[in-house]
Amino acid sequence: TLLRDVVLDQPIHPNDVPFFWHVHTTDEEAVKKVLTTCYGADLVELNTVEDVEKAKKLDLITSLEERNRIGIGALNSENDRLYNGQRRSPLIITSPHIREVAELFDQDHFGRMFSFYRHPIDYDVHPRLKEKLPPEAGANNFLTRLLSDVHSGDIGFKELG
């Protein structure tokens, strides 16, 4: 899979699906460019909650497996495999909606989430990046607030747990 070299001591099944979680457009654009250009990846972009709901309704993961885009069927041809088990054109789900997309995966199809973040100080010193912060995230601790789903008020130990 796409993550075979990253998770060295954990078995990765061919049914596992790479999931790129992106928070901000500035981070998203660069990583998607690398995925499509360097890996030749096909992206399934679920950029809105409506997209995710449609994917659930259509049973996206099962449909992809039936079409041999994920799972064992995607690795059947020797011509489609590279040296490390990587698919020649891996399929990657991308979305800013981590909680909603997590519901697409099950015990037979784990979502292998990865993400990329700029250093938080970049958002403080670079005016263009600060403009791109979602309003509900606030200007302080935006990533902590996003992950904890606490968008206003103080963040205490309970919210971090």
C-alpha positions in Angstrom: 0.0 0.0 0.0 1.0 3.6 -0.1 2.0 3.5 3.5 4.0 0.3 3.5 7.3 2.1 4.2 5.8 4.3 6.9 4.3 1.7 9.3 7.2 -0.7 9.5 6.2 -3.1 12.3 2.4 -3.1 11.7 1.0 -5.4 9.1 -0.8 -3.5 6.3 -3.5 -5.4 4.5 -4.3 -4.7 0.8 -7.8 -3.7 1.9 -6.5 -0.8 3.9 -7.4 2.5 2.2 -5.1 5.6 2.4 -6.9 8.6 3.7 -5.4 12.1 3.4 -6.9 14.4 6.0 -6.3 18.1 5.1 -7.2 21.0 7.3 -6.2 24.0 5.2 -6.1 24.7 1.5 -2.5 25.8 1.6 -1.4 22.4 3.0 -3.8 20.5 0.9 -2.7 21.8 -2.5 1.0 20.8 -2.1 0.3 17.3 -0.8 -2.3 16.5 -3.5 0.2 17.7 -6.1 2.8 15.2 -4.8 0.3 12.4 -4.6 -0.9 12.8 -8.2 2.4 13.7 -9.7 4.9 11.5 -7.9 2.7 8.5 -7.0 0.3 8.7 -9.9 -2.5 8.5 -7.4 -6.2 8.8 -8.2 -7.9 11.0 -5.6 -11.5 10.6 -4.3 -12.1 14.1 -3.0 -14.8 14.3 -0.3 -14.6 18.1 0.3 -18.1 18.7 1.7 -20.2 16.9 4.3 -22.7 16.3 1.5 -20.0 14.5 -0.5 -19.3 12.2 2.5 -23.0 11.5 3.0 -23.3 10.6 -0.7 -20.3 8.3 -0.4 -21.9 6.6 2.6 -25.2 6.2 0.7 -23.4 4.7 -2.3 -21.2 2.5 0.0 -18.1 3.9 -1.6 -15.6 1.5 -0.1 -17.4 -1.7 -1.2 -17.9 -0.2 -4.6 -14.2 0.5 -5.0 -13.4 -3.0 -3.9 -15.9 -4.5 -6.4 -14.2 -2.4 -9.2 -10.8 -3.7 -8.1 -9.6 -0.2 -7.1 -8.8 -1.3 -3.6 -8.1 -4.7 -2.0 -6.6 -7.9 -3.4 -8.1 -7.4 -6.8 -6.1 -4.2 -7.3 -2.9 -6.2 -6.9 -3.7 -9.1 -9.1 -1.6 -8.1 -12.1 2.2 -8.2 -11.8 2.3 -5.2 -14.2 0.3 -3.2 -11.6 2.6 -3.8 -8.7 5.9 -2.0 -7.8 8.7 -3.4 -5.7 7.2 -2.6 -2.3 3.7 -3.8 -2.9 2.6 -0.3 -3.9 -0.1 -0.1 -6.5 0.9 1.6 -9.7 -2.0 4.1 -9.5 -3.1 4.0 -5.8 -6.5 5.3 -4.8 -6.5 7.8 -2.0 -9.5 9.4 -0.2 -9.0 13.0 0.7 -11.2 15.2 2.9 -11.2 17.9 5.6 -14.0 16.0 7.4 -12.1 13.4 9.6 -15.0 12.3 11.8 -17.5 11.9 9.0 -15.1 10.1 6.6 -14.0 7.7 9.4 -17.5 6.2 9.3 -16.8 5.0 5.8 -14.2 2.5 7.0 -14.9 -0.8 8.8 -13.0 -3.8 10.2 -12.4 -5.2 6.8 -11.2 -1.9 5.3 -9.1 0.2 7.7 -8.6 3.9 6.8 -4.9 4.7 7.0 -5.0 8.4 7.8 -2.1 10.7 7.2 -1.8 14.5 7.2 0.6 17.3 6.7 0.7 20.5 8.8 2.8 23.7 8.7 4.4 24.7 11.9 1.8 26.7 13.9 4.1 29.8 14.0 3.7 30.0 10.2 0.1 30.8 10.7 1.0 33.6 13.2 3.6 35.3 11.1 2.4 34.7 7.5 -0.6 37.0 6.8 -2.0 35.0 3.9 -2.1 31.8 5.9 -3.9 33.5 8.8 -6.6 34.6 6.4 -7.2 31.0 5.4 -8.0 29.8 8.9 -11.6 28.7 9.3 -13.5 31.3 11.4 -14.8 28.7 13.8 -11.3 27.5 14.6 -10.2 30.8 16.1 -6.8 32.2 15.8 -5.4 30.4 18.8 -4.8 26.6 19.0 -6.8 26.1 15.7 -5.6 22.5 15.3 -6.3 21.5 18.9 -9.7 23.1 18.6 -10.4 21.2 15.4 -9.3 17.8 16.7 -11.2 18.2 20.0 -14.3 19.7 18.3 -14.2 22.6 20.9 -14.4 25.8 18.8 -15.0 28.4 21.5 -14.2 28.9 25.2 -11.3 27.5 27.1 -9.7 24.1 26.3 -9.1 22.2 29.5 -7.6 18.8 30.3 -11.1 17.1 29.9 -11.4 18.4 26.3 -7.9 17.2 25.4 -8.6 13.6 26.8 
